[in-house]
């Protein structure tokens, strides 16, 4: 029987493992030092990076923060969601989302919100299966 644990990345070893997995989602990340510094800056904005360990191996990551705006009120925003390529289609992504949904409810959030690329049809299918609905387009302009 597989032993699973969901926890926030804190130790150097956990952050190193997180960096290696996060590169599957964010290949532009160059080095663990920059990644660690970025996590520190984002944590001051409420960002938390949590992982799902299966038998001591990191199977997936979810980075999220609680926020509030006039559109949603209080909500939980998922910045990053990645499942190790060898673990996809095993329920890890759903478990990560479930944990963050629970966290959002405990924090009094009314919605879970995330963005995904228009090109990422596989992720979109997963999100629809998980009960998330497309509510708009996300527009970006480089400054």
N, C-alpha and C positions, 0 to 999 in steps of 0.2 A: 504494500500500500504506500502510495506517494505521500510524503509529508509536505504540506504547503504552508507558507507563512507570508503574510502581507505586511510590509513594514517600510518606513521611511528610510532612505539611504542616508547614513550618517558617517560611518567609519571610512577610512581611506580605502580599505579593501572593497567595501560596498560601492563607493563612488567610482573606483577603477572598473569594477564589473559593470556598473551603470554606463560608464563612458563607452565601453566596447559595444554594449547593446544599443545605446543611443545612436551610434554611428550608422546602424542599419537604417534608422529613420532620418538622421541628419548627417549625411556623409561629408558635409562641409566642415564639421568639427575636426580640428586638426590635432589637438593634443589634450591630454588629461588635465594639465595645469590650467589652460584657458577654460576648459569645461568646468573645473572646480571653481574658478573665479566667477564665471558666469552664474553658476548655481548660487554662489554667495550673494551676488547682486540681486538676483531674482528672489531669493529668499527674503530679502528686506521688503519685497513687494507682496509677500504672502505666498510665494510659490513653494510647493513641496513636491519632491520627487520620491515616489514610492515604488517599490518593486514587489513582485510575486516570486518567491523562491520556492522551487520544487526540489526536494531532497538536496538542499544546500546550493542549488544552481539557480541563477537568476534567469527566469523564463520570460518576464515581461516587465515593462516600466510604464508608469503613468505620472505625468507631471501636471499639477493642477493648482488652482488658487480660488479662494472665495472672493467674489467681487459684488459690486452693486451698481446699477444704472437705472435710468428712467424707463427703459424698455422692459427689463426683466425683474426689476427689484433686486433682491438678493439672489445671487446665482453662483453655481460652481462652474468654473471654466477649465476645460481640459486643454492644456497647451501641447502636450506630447503624449502619445500612446503608441507603444511599440511592443511587439511580441517577437521573441527570437524566431528567426526564419525556420528553425527546426521544430518549433513548438506551435506554429500556426495551425488553425483548425482543431485545436485541442481544448478550447474553452478558456484559455488564459485571458484573452482580450475581454471576454464577457465577465470574467471574475474581477478583472481590474476595474471595469466600469461599475460593476455592482458595489465594490468597496468604496468607490468615489461617490456613487449615488447615496450610499449610507452616510458617508461623511457629510455630504451636502445637506441631507435631511437633519442630521445632528446639529449643523450650523444654522438651521433655519432657512436654507435656500429653497426657492420655489422652482428653479430650473437647473438642468445640466446643459451646458452650451459647449460646442467645439466647432472648429473649422477643419475642413479637409480640402485638398486640391481637387479641382474639377477633373483633372486627369486621373484621379485615383478611384477608379470604378470599384475595385475590390473592397476598399475601405468603405465606400458609400454603401455597398450592399450589406456589409457587416453592420454599419450604423443603423440602417433601416431595419434589419433583423432584430437589433437591440432596442427598437422602439423610438429611435431619434428620427425627427422629421426635418427636412430641408426647409428653412424659413426665409432664406434670402441668399444674396451673393455677398462675398467679402471683397471689397475693392481695395487695391494697394497702389501706391505710387512711391517710387524711389525718390528720396530727397538728396 
